[in-house]
C-alpha cells in the first residue's frame, strides 16, 4: 500500500502539472506547428500501450531504471489524453480577454499561468489527477515488467502474487485477497470525497456564467 501511494501520488502529481501546463499552452497560444502537435497527441491514442513495452524496457535498462521506483513514476508524468483533456478544459474555462488584461497590467506569462490559468483550471486539474491516480493505483502490467523486488510491488501486483500462492502450493490466501481488495478501495474513495469541492465549485461557476 505504501509503494502504491508513493507511485500514485508522485506520478499523478507530476502528470497533472505537465498536462495542465501543456494544455494551457496549446489552448492559449498560437504558434507554428500547433496543429501538427495536436494531431500527434490525438494520434498517440491509437498506439496500444503494450506495443511500447519492449522499447520502454530497453530504454529503462540503458538508463538503469529497471527495478527502481523511477521506472513507474517517471512514465506516469506523460499522458496524451490528460493533455488533450486539459486543452479542451482551458479553452472553455479561461477567457482570452482576462489574459490580455493581465498582460496590459504588466504580468509575465509564467505569473499569468500560475495566478490565473492554473486557478481557473483547478476543476479540470482535479479531474485529471483523479483519473491518473485511479489508473496508477490499478496499474499491473508496468510494475510486473519493470519491477523485480517484491518489496517494491504495488498493491495490485501484491494481490496477484497472493493468488499465485494457491497455484504453487496448498495454501489458500483467497480470503486475504478479498480483504486486501476491499482495503485497496479506501484511498480512492477518500480521494473522490476530498476532490468533490472542486467539481462543486466548477458547476457553480458554470451556472454563474
C-alpha positions as CSV (number, residue, x, y, z in Angstrom):
1,X,0.0,0.0,0.0
2,X,2.9,2.4,0.8
3,X,4.5,1.7,-2.5
4,X,1.3,2.3,-4.4
5,X,0.7,5.6,-2.6
6,X,4.2,6.7,-3.5
7,X,3.8,5.7,-7.1
8,X,0.3,7.1,-7.4
9,X,0.8,10.5,-5.6
10,X,4.3,11.3,-7.1
11,X,3.5,10.1,-10.6
12,X,0.0,11.6,-10.8
13,X,1.1,15.0,-9.3
14,X,3.8,15.3,-11.9
15,X,1.4,14.2,-14.7
16,X,-1.2,16.8,-13.6
17,X,1.4,19.6,-13.6
18,X,2.7,18.6,-17.0
19,X,-0.7,18.1,-18.5
20,X,-2.2,21.4,-17.2
21,X,0.8,23.3,-18.4
22,X,0.8,21.7,-21.9
23,X,-3.0,22.0,-22.2
24,X,-2.8,25.7,-21.2
25,X,-0.1,26.4,-23.7
26,X,-1.9,24.6,-26.6
27,X,-5.1,26.4,-25.8
28,X,-4.0,29.9,-25.1
29,X,-1.1,30.4,-27.6
30,X,-0.9,30.3,-31.4
31,X,2.5,29.1,-32.7
32,X,3.8,27.3,-35.7
33,X,3.3,23.5,-35.6
34,X,0.5,23.7,-33.1
35,X,-1.9,21.7,-35.4
36,X,0.8,19.1,-36.0
37,X,1.4,18.7,-32.3
38,X,-2.3,18.3,-31.6
39,X,-2.5,15.7,-34.4
40,X,0.4,13.8,-32.9
41,X,-1.2,13.9,-29.4
42,X,-4.6,12.7,-30.7
43,X,-2.9,10.1,-32.9
44,X,-1.0,8.7,-30.0
45,X,-4.4,7.5,-28.6
46,X,-4.3,4.8,-31.3
47,X,-1.0,3.3,-30.2
48,X,-1.5,0.4,-27.8
49,X,0.4,0.7,-24.6
50,X,1.6,-2.9,-24.9
51,X,3.3,-2.1,-28.2
52,X,5.7,0.2,-26.3
53,X,6.7,-2.3,-23.6
54,X,9.9,-3.7,-25.3
55,X,11.2,-0.3,-26.4
56,X,10.5,1.1,-22.9
57,X,12.2,-1.8,-21.3
58,X,15.3,-1.4,-23.4
59,X,15.3,2.4,-22.7
60,X,14.9,1.9,-18.9
61,X,17.6,-0.7,-19.0
62,X,20.1,1.7,-20.6
63,X,19.1,4.4,-18.0
64,X,19.4,1.9,-15.2
65,X,15.8,2.5,-14.0
66,X,14.7,-1.2,-14.0
67,X,13.7,-2.4,-10.5
68,X,13.6,1.2,-9.2
69,X,10.6,3.3,-8.3
70,X,11.5,5.7,-11.1
71,X,10.6,3.1,-13.7
72,X,7.0,3.5,-12.5
73,X,6.9,7.2,-11.5
74,X,8.6,8.9,-14.5
75,X,6.5,7.4,-17.3
76,X,3.4,8.5,-15.3
77,X,4.3,12.1,-15.9
78,X,3.2,11.9,-19.6
79,X,-0.3,11.2,-20.6
80,X,-1.6,12.3,-24.1
81,X,-5.2,12.0,-23.0
82,X,-4.7,14.2,-20.0
83,X,-3.0,16.9,-22.2
84,X,-6.0,16.8,-24.6
85,X,-8.4,17.0,-21.7
86,X,-6.6,20.0,-20.2
87,X,-6.5,21.8,-23.5
88,X,-10.3,21.3,-24.0
89,X,-11.0,22.5,-20.5
90,X,-8.7,25.5,-20.8
91,X,-10.4,26.7,-24.0
92,X,-13.7,26.8,-22.2
93,X,-12.6,28.0,-18.7
94,X,-10.1,30.7,-19.4
95,X,-11.3,33.9,-21.3
96,X,-8.5,35.2,-23.5
97,X,-9.6,38.8,-22.6
98,X,-8.6,38.1,-19.0
99,X,-5.1,37.1,-20.0
100,X,-4.8,40.2,-22.2
101,X,-5.8,42.4,-19.3
102,X,-3.1,40.7,-17.1
103,X,-0.5,41.4,-19.8
104,X,-1.6,45.0,-20.0
105,X,-1.1,45.3,-16.2
106,X,2.5,44.1,-16.7
107,X,2.2,40.4,-15.6
108,X,4.6,37.9,-17.2
109,X,3.5,34.7,-18.9
110,X,4.6,32.5,-16.0
111,X,2.8,34.6,-13.5
112,X,-0.3,34.7,-15.5
113,X,-0.3,30.9,-15.7
114,X,0.3,30.3,-12.0
115,X,-2.0,33.0,-10.7
116,X,-4.8,32.9,-13.3
117,X,-4.6,30.0,-15.6
118,X,-3.9,27.2,-13.1
119,X,-6.5,28.5,-10.7
120,X,-9.2,28.7,-13.4
121,X,-8.3,25.1,-14.4
122,X,-8.5,23.7,-10.9
123,X,-11.6,21.7,-11.7
124,X,-10.0,20.2,-14.8
125,X,-6.8,19.5,-12.9
126,X,-8.7,17.7,-10.1
127,X,-10.4,15.5,-12.7
128,X,-7.0,14.8,-14.4
129,X,-5.5,14.0,-11.0
130,X,-8.3,11.6,-10.0
131,X,-8.3,9.7,-13.4
132,X,-4.5,9.5,-13.3
133,X,-4.4,8.3,-9.7
134,X,-7.0,5.6,-10.3
135,X,-5.0,4.4,-13.3
136,X,-1.8,4.4,-11.3
137,X,-3.4,2.7,-8.4
138,X,-4.8,-0.1,-10.6
139,X,-1.6,-0.5,-12.6
140,X,-0.4,-4.0,-13.0
141,X,1.4,-4.7,-16.3
142,X,4.0,-2.0,-15.9
143,X,5.2,-3.0,-12.4
144,X,5.1,-6.7,-13.5
145,X,7.6,-5.9,-16.3
146,X,9.8,-3.3,-14.7
147,X,10.0,-4.3,-11.0
148,X,11.8,-7.4,-9.7
149,X,11.9,-6.9,-6.0
150,X,8.7,-7.9,-4.3
151,X,9.1,-5.2,-1.7
152,X,8.7,-2.6,-4.4
153,X,5.5,-4.0,-5.8
154,X,2.2,-2.1,-5.8
155,X,-0.9,-3.4,-4.2
156,X,-2.4,-5.0,-7.4
157,X,0.7,-7.0,-8.1
158,X,0.9,-8.0,-4.5
159,X,-2.7,-9.3,-4.5
160,X,-1.9,-11.2,-7.7
161,X,1.1,-12.8,-6.0
162,X,-1.1,-14.0,-3.2
163,X,-3.5,-15.6,-5.7
164,X,-0.5,-17.3,-7.3
165,X,0.4,-18.9,-3.9
166,X,-2.6,-21.2,-4.2
167,X,-1.4,-22.5,-7.5
168,X,2.2,-23.2,-6.3
169,X,1.2,-24.9,-3.0
170,X,-1.8,-25.9,-0.9
171,X,-2.0,-22.6,0.9
172,X,-5.3,-20.7,0.2
173,X,-5.0,-16.9,0.5
174,X,-8.3,-16.1,-1.2
175,X,-9.7,-14.5,2.0
176,X,-6.7,-12.2,2.3
177,X,-7.0,-11.2,-1.4
178,X,-10.7,-10.3,-0.9
179,X,-9.9,-8.3,2.2
180,X,-6.9,-6.7,0.6
181,X,-9.1,-5.7,-2.4
182,X,-11.6,-4.0,-0.2
183,X,-8.9,-2.2,1.7
184,X,-7.3,-1.0,-1.5
185,X,-10.5,0.9,-2.4
186,X,-10.3,3.1,0.7
187,X,-7.7,5.6,-0.7
188,X,-9.7,6.1,-3.9
189,X,-12.9,6.7,-2.1
190,X,-11.2,9.2,0.2
191,X,-9.7,10.9,-2.8
192,X,-13.1,11.1,-4.5
193,X,-14.7,12.7,-1.4
194,X,-11.8,15.2,-0.9
195,X,-12.0,16.4,-4.5
196,X,-15.8,16.9,-4.6
197,X,-15.4,20.6,-3.7
198,X,-13.6,21.3,-6.9
199,X,-16.3,19.8,-9.0
200,X,-19.0,21.6,-7.0
201,X,-17.2,24.9,-7.4
202,X,-16.8,24.3,-11.1
203,X,-20.5,23.5,-11.6
204,X,-21.4,26.7,-9.6
205,X,-19.1,28.8,-11.7
206,X,-20.6,27.5,-14.8
207,X,-24.1,28.3,-13.7
208,X,-23.0,31.9,-12.8
209,X,-21.5,32.3,-16.3
